[in-house]
Amino acid sequence: MKAASENAQRISSQAIWSMELAGATAAGIGLGFSLLLTRRIVRPLTEMTAATGKIASGEYDIALQVETKDELATLAREITTMSQKLKAFRDLNVGKVIVEKQRSDAIVQSIADGIIVVDSELKIIAINPIAANIANVKSMLAIDNHFLDVFSDRSVYQHLKRTAKTGKSPQLEDDILTVEREKYTLYYKFAVTPVVTKTEEVVGAILLLQDVTKLKELDNLKSEFVATASHELRTPLTGMAMSLNLLAETTEDKLSRSESELLDAAVEDVERLRGLVNDLLDLSKIESGKLKLDFADVRVNFLLDKAVSALKIQAEQNQVALLKQPLSLDIKTKVDANKIIWVLTNLIANALRYSDPGGEIKIGATSRNSWIEIFVSDSGAGIPTEYQNKIFDKFVQVETEKDVGGSGLGLAICKEMVQAHGGRIWVDSRVGEGSTFTFTIPKT
């Protein structure tokens, strides 16, 4: 019995050890198999995760190698295909961008006018040789520099700044840029245009500079010729006027009716020519800067009173009411009173010519910041839109049913006189509703 017990105990111990060994072996085999399976599944996922990270960062040279034929292999092949297509798309877009940039640069470089392109911070991103020559710099040195580091003209800078901020082209009154050189002066007509994306985002502005030096010189020659010719015509016209007036007085009872009418027409024509010559001389003096302005402090209401009183009788004869709207506070301005009164009377006289009997003309002034706005408003036929932008040019007259005559120089002289005082003049008009001419003069 004792031997049998010991044998059973030995067999039991062997069985326990056998079971433990078998369990450990099975556990080891299971662990190894699970590790192998996990590695086989996780490694492709890790590679695909790394690949998607590279694709997200812009690296498209991806080639995933998965030996299995399950869903992971299909996913890996799709990721590889996607990366190849993205690479082809990128290469295509980069090529297009390069071609478009080269084309834009070629266009900018080949344009005969000066072109400067700035970004939203007014740094120069493109400039052609013409503009670089105007700025007296090299094109490569101007790139990436602020506009003011290349161009010192503050007026052009302000227009560019406003355009890059608002996305709207400015309304330019004085659009001539003067460039001084050692022995000569150049003149450029400039225009500013915003650069706007499809989403209406303003990303910069373009400055166009057109050489108008020859036109400016031609205009100066024309002004000098007009001034000389007008000066030479003044003396003989004065003599003709005196002779015709003397003839009309001495032969009043000796001429027939038709002869008297011809003589009167000759007197009127000579007076009209004298008026035209005087206007041309005044305009030439203003344009050449030879017109002397006698600045003095004067009340704005005084200017209105003088202008209205000068044309009161003519308005009554035409049956047109002159309505004055003076300033509530009689503000002073520093101007040449005679010249500003001339501007006012010219505007009122024009309004009278185009006003029908029973109409009214309003003359008044308003105070705005550091400026006084003086206006002349009528209830006449109005000015067509096509004339409003050139109404202040020389020899421009509005074609209407009324033949009012005139030389077409009055508004041009008004504009020059107002600008000589540092102000500006404009018109607001609608056909059939009348016109309002407004000009500004500075406060004292």
SVG drawing of the C-alpha trace seen along z (x, -y; Angstrom):
<svg xmlns="http://www.w3.org/2000/svg" viewBox="-44 -163 65 165">
<polyline fill="none" stroke="black" stroke-width="0.4" points="0.0,0.0 2.8,-2.4 4.5,-1.6 1.3,-2.1 0.8,-5.4 4.2,-6.6 3.8,-5.5 0.5,-7.4 2.1,-10.5 4.9,-10.3 2.5,-9.8 0.4,-12.8 3.5,-15.0 4.5,-14.0 1.0,-14.8 1.0,-18.2 4.4,-19.0 3.2,-17.7 0.1,-19.9 2.1,-22.9 4.6,-22.3 1.8,-21.9 0.0,-25.0 3.1,-27.1 3.9,-25.8 0.3,-26.5 0.5,-30.0 3.8,-30.7 2.5,-29.5 -0.7,-31.5 1.3,-34.6 3.7,-34.3 0.8,-33.7 -1.1,-36.8 2.0,-38.9 2.6,-37.8 -1.0,-38.4 -1.0,-41.8 2.1,-42.8 0.7,-41.6 -2.5,-43.7 -1.0,-46.8 2.1,-47.3 0.0,-48.1 -2.2,-50.4 0.9,-52.2 2.3,-52.6 -1.0,-53.9 -1.2,-56.4 2.3,-57.6 1.5,-57.8 -1.6,-59.9 0.4,-62.2 3.0,-62.7 0.1,-63.4 -1.4,-66.0 2.0,-67.7 2.3,-67.9 4.6,-64.9 2.9,-62.7 5.7,-60.2 4.0,-57.3 4.1,-53.6 2.5,-51.3 3.5,-47.6 0.9,-45.2 1.3,-41.5 -2.1,-40.4 -5.2,-40.3 -7.7,-41.5 -9.4,-44.9 -6.2,-46.4 -4.4,-45.7 -7.3,-47.3 -7.1,-50.4 -3.3,-50.6 -3.7,-50.5 -6.3,-53.2 -4.1,-55.4 -1.2,-54.9 -3.4,-55.7 -4.7,-58.8 -1.2,-60.1 -0.2,-59.6 -3.2,-61.5 -2.6,-64.3 1.0,-64.5 -0.1,-64.8 -2.7,-67.4 -0.1,-69.4 2.4,-69.3 -0.3,-70.4 -1.4,-73.3 2.2,-74.4 2.8,-74.3 -0.2,-76.4 0.7,-78.9 4.2,-79.2 2.9,-79.7 0.4,-82.3 3.0,-84.1 5.4,-84.2 2.6,-85.4 1.6,-88.2 5.3,-89.2 5.7,-89.3 2.6,-91.4 3.7,-93.8 7.2,-94.1 6.0,-94.7 3.5,-97.4 4.7,-100.8 3.3,-102.7 4.6,-102.5 3.0,-99.8 3.4,-99.3 1.6,-96.5 1.4,-96.7 -0.1,-94.3 -2.5,-95.2 0.4,-96.5 1.6,-98.7 4.7,-96.7 5.7,-96.5 5.3,-93.1 5.7,-93.9 7.2,-96.9 8.1,-97.2 11.2,-99.0 9.2,-102.1 7.9,-102.6 11.4,-101.8 12.9,-104.5 10.3,-107.0 11.2,-106.2 14.9,-106.3 15.5,-102.8 16.2,-99.3 13.3,-96.9 14.9,-94.2 15.8,-96.6 12.2,-98.0 10.5,-94.6 9.4,-93.9 10.0,-97.5 7.3,-99.8 5.9,-102.2 7.1,-105.3 10.6,-103.9 10.5,-104.0 8.1,-106.9 8.1,-110.0 4.9,-111.5 2.5,-111.6 -0.6,-112.3 -0.2,-109.1 0.5,-107.2 -2.7,-108.3 -4.7,-107.3 -3.0,-103.9 -3.6,-103.5 -7.3,-104.4 -7.8,-102.1 -6.1,-99.1 -8.3,-99.7 -11.7,-100.3 -11.4,-98.4 -12.7,-101.4 -10.8,-103.4 -10.4,-107.1 -12.1,-110.0 -9.0,-112.0 -9.2,-115.7 -5.5,-116.3 -4.2,-113.2 -0.9,-114.5 2.4,-113.4 5.3,-115.8 8.8,-114.3 11.6,-116.8 14.9,-115.9 18.1,-118.0 17.5,-119.5 13.9,-118.8 10.5,-118.0 8.3,-114.9 4.6,-114.7 2.7,-111.4 -1.1,-110.9 -1.8,-108.3 -4.7,-106.0 -5.2,-103.6 -7.1,-100.4 -7.9,-97.9 -6.9,-94.2 -10.0,-92.2 -10.3,-88.4 -13.5,-86.4 -14.5,-86.5 -14.3,-90.3 -11.3,-90.4 -9.0,-93.4 -5.4,-92.1 -3.7,-95.2 -3.7,-97.9 -2.2,-98.8 -0.7,-102.2 -0.7,-103.0 1.6,-105.9 1.1,-107.2 3.7,-109.7 1.9,-112.9 5.0,-115.1 4.5,-115.8 0.8,-116.6 1.7,-118.9 4.3,-120.7 1.8,-121.0 -0.8,-122.4 1.7,-124.9 2.6,-125.9 -1.1,-126.3 -1.7,-128.4 1.3,-130.6 0.0,-131.0 -3.5,-131.8 -2.1,-134.3 0.0,-136.0 -2.7,-136.0 -5.3,-137.3 -2.9,-140.1 -2.2,-141.1 -6.0,-141.0 -7.0,-143.2 -5.6,-146.5 -7.2,-146.3 -10.5,-145.1 -10.6,-148.0 -9.9,-150.3 -12.7,-148.7 -15.1,-149.0 -14.4,-152.7 -14.7,-153.3 -18.0,-151.4 -19.5,-153.2 -18.4,-156.6 -19.8,-155.6 -23.1,-154.6 -23.3,-157.9 -22.5,-160.2 -24.5,-158.4 -27.6,-157.6 -29.9,-159.6 -28.1,-159.0 -28.3,-155.2 -31.3,-153.1 -32.9,-150.6 -31.0,-147.7 -27.7,-149.6 -28.3,-150.4 -29.1,-146.8 -25.8,-145.7 -23.9,-148.3 -25.5,-147.2 -24.7,-143.6 -21.1,-144.6 -20.9,-146.4 -22.3,-143.3 -19.9,-141.0 -16.9,-143.1 -18.0,-143.2 -18.4,-139.5 -14.9,-139.1 -13.5,-141.4 -15.1,-139.4 -13.7,-136.2 -10.2,-137.7 -10.4,-138.9 -11.6,-135.4 -8.7,-133.8 -6.2,-136.2 -7.6,-135.5 -7.5,-131.8 -3.9,-131.9 -2.8,-133.9 -4.3,-131.5 -2.9,-128.4 0.6,-129.9 0.4,-131.1 0.7,-134.7 -2.6,-135.8 -2.1,-137.7 -4.5,-136.9 -5.1,-139.6 -5.9,-137.4 -7.8,-139.1 -10.2,-138.2 -13.8,-138.7 -17.2,-137.6 -18.8,-134.9 -22.2,-136.6 -20.6,-139.7 -19.6,-137.6 -23.1,-136.3 -24.6,-139.8 -22.3,-141.3 -22.9,-138.5 -26.7,-138.6 -26.9,-142.4 -24.8,-142.4 -27.4,-140.3 -30.6,-141.3 -31.9,-143.6 -31.1,-140.9 -33.0,-138.3 -36.0,-140.6 -36.0,-141.2 -36.0,-137.4 -38.7,-137.0 -36.5,-134.6 -36.4,-134.8 -33.0,-135.0 -33.2,-133.3 -30.3,-133.9 -29.5,-131.4 -26.7,-133.1 -24.8,-131.5 -26.4,-131.8 -23.0,-132.6 -21.2,-135.1 -17.9,-133.2 -14.8,-134.8 -12.7,-133.3 -9.3,-134.4 -9.7,-134.8 -9.4,-137.2 -12.9,-138.7 -13.1,-140.0 -12.2,-136.7 -14.7,-134.7 -17.4,-137.2 -16.6,-136.8 -17.0,-133.0 -20.3,-133.4 -21.7,-135.9 -20.6,-133.7 -22.5,-130.7 -25.6,-132.8 -25.4,-134.3 -25.3,-130.7 -28.2,-129.7 -30.2,-132.7 -29.5,-131.8 -30.9,-128.3 -33.9,-129.3 -37.4,-129.8 -39.6,-132.8 -41.1,-131.9 -38.1,-129.8 -35.9,-130.4 -32.2,-130.3 -30.9,-129.6 -27.5,-131.0 -26.2,-130.0 -23.4,-128.7 -22.8,-126.0 -19.9,-125.4 -18.2,-122.0 -15.2,-121.4 -12.4,-123.7 -14.2,-124.6 -17.1,-126.7 -19.3,-125.3 -20.9,-127.9 -23.7,-126.7 -25.8,-128.0 -28.9,-125.9 -31.4,-126.4 -34.6,-124.7 -33.7,-124.7 -33.4,-121.9 -30.5,-120.2 -27.2,-118.9 -27.1,-115.5 -24.8,-112.9 -22.4,-112.8 -21.6,-116.5 -21.2,-116.5 -17.6,-115.1 -16.3,-117.6 -18.5,-120.7 -15.5,-122.5 -13.2,-121.9 -12.4,-124.7 -14.8,-125.5 -17.4,-122.9 -21.0,-124.0 -24.1,-122.0 -26.3,-121.6 -29.9,-122.6 -32.9,-123.9 -31.9,-127.4 -29.1,-129.0 -27.5,-131.0 -24.2,-131.8 -21.1,-132.2 -17.5,-131.1 -17.5,-128.0 -14.7,-129.4 -16.6,-130.6 -16.7,-127.4 -13.1,-126.6 -12.1,-129.9 -14.2,-129.3 -12.5,-125.9 -9.0,-127.5 -9.9,-130.3 -11.3,-128.0 -8.3,-125.7 -6.0,-128.7 -7.7,-129.2 -7.1,-125.6 -10.7,-124.5 -12.6,-122.4 -15.8,-122.8 -18.3,-120.2 -21.9,-119.9 -24.9,-117.8 -27.6,-117.7 -30.5,-115.7 -32.1,-116.3 -35.5,-118.1 -34.8,-118.8 -32.1,-121.5 -28.5,-121.8 -26.5,-122.7 -22.9,-124.0 -20.9,-123.9 -17.4,-125.1 -15.3,-125.2 -13.1,-127.9 -11.1,-127.6 -12.1,-129.2 -9.7,-131.6"/>
</svg>
